[in-house]
Amino acid sequence: MLPDGQVWNGLRGLRKDNAGYDLKQLFIGAEGTLGIITAATLKLLPLPTASATTFLATPSPAQAVAWLRRAKSLLGENITTMELMERRCVDIAMRHNSVIRDPLEARHDWYLIVEIADQGAQAALEARLLAAVEAGLENGELLDGTIAASAEQAAGIRRIREGAPEGQRLEGASYKHDVSVPVSQVPRFIAEADTALAARFPGIRSFAFGHLGDGNIHYNPIQAEGGDRALWQSYLPEVNLIVHDIVARLGGSITAKHGIGRLRINEVPRYKSAVEMEMMRRLKQCFDPQNLMNAGKLLTDRGTREE
C-alpha cells in the first residue's frame, strides 16, 4: 500500500526477473517509510526428516571462521544454524538460569552452536556432521565438542544461546549492537572492539555472540562488575561511537536486522555517504512527499513538505 492509496502487487515468485527495476527491494529496510507491506511470497521447503545439533569449542573466532569454511564445503546448505559465542556468555547464562548446564567438561574461550537438517536418514546426517567435526579437530579449528543424542539434549544446547541475552540484562548496564561485517572480518572486529573499549573503559566486560554464518554479531559489552549502573549507562553514546566506527571501517553495517528507527537516526549520516543519503531522501520524497508514512523514522524530515 503506497502513501497515496495505490496498491502495488509485486507477489511474483520468480527467481529471475530483469524486466526493469526490482521494486520490491525498495521496501526492504525502508521501515514503513515508503509504504505498508501487506503480503509476501514465500519459498517453502520440504520439512526435514533428520536434524542434528552440536556444541563445539574453538580456540578463537579466526579458527571458527576457518572451520565454517570447511563445514560449508562438507555440509553445504544443510547448515541451518552457526552461532559463535564467547565463554562469558555461557557463564552468565548459567549464572542466571539453574537449568542451563555446560555441555563440555573443560572450559574454553569460544564456542560454536551448530545445527544441520536434511532429508533422509538421521544416521547418515549425523555421520556427515561427525566427519566435519573430526576434520576440524584434526586441523586445530576445533578443540572439543559434543553432538546431541536426543531432542532434550539439543534443547539444552539451544537454551545456552537463549539464556545469554536473558542473563545479560541482569548484569547491569550493557551496550547492545546488532551489527554485521563480512564473515572474514568477524575476528578482527571483535578483537579491535574489545581492545578499544578496554582501553577507554577499564573493567568493561566483553560479551559477543551471534550468527557467524552471515557475519551478524550481537556485540553487547557489559559494565564492570559491581560498578554504578547509572554511571556506566551514561557511557552509551561513546561506546556506540567506538563500536560503530570500527564496523564502518571494516565495511560493515551498524544495524544488521533491527533497523534504524529513531534510536540510530542521527548516526546514519556518519556511516552513509552524502550520495547515498541524498538517494534515500529522493526516494522518500518521490513516494511520500507529504511525509505521511512512519515520519521520524530512518530519515529526518529534512526536505519534506512539512518542513
ABEGO torsion letter per residue (X at the ends): XBAAGBBBBAABBBABBABEBBAAAAABGAGGAAEBBABBBBBBBBBBABBBBBBBBBABAAAAAAAAAAAAAAAEAABABBBBBBAAAAAAAAAABAABBBABABBBABBBBBBBBBBEBAAAAAAAAAAAAAAAAAAGABABEBBBABAAAAAAAAAAAAAAAAAAAAAEBBBBBBBBBBAAAAAAAAAAAAAAAAAABBGBBBBBBEBAAAGBBBBBBBBBBGBBAAAAAAAAAAAAAAAAAAAAAAGBBABAAAEAEAAAAAAAAAABBAAAAAAAAAAAAAABAAGABGBGBGBBABGBAAX
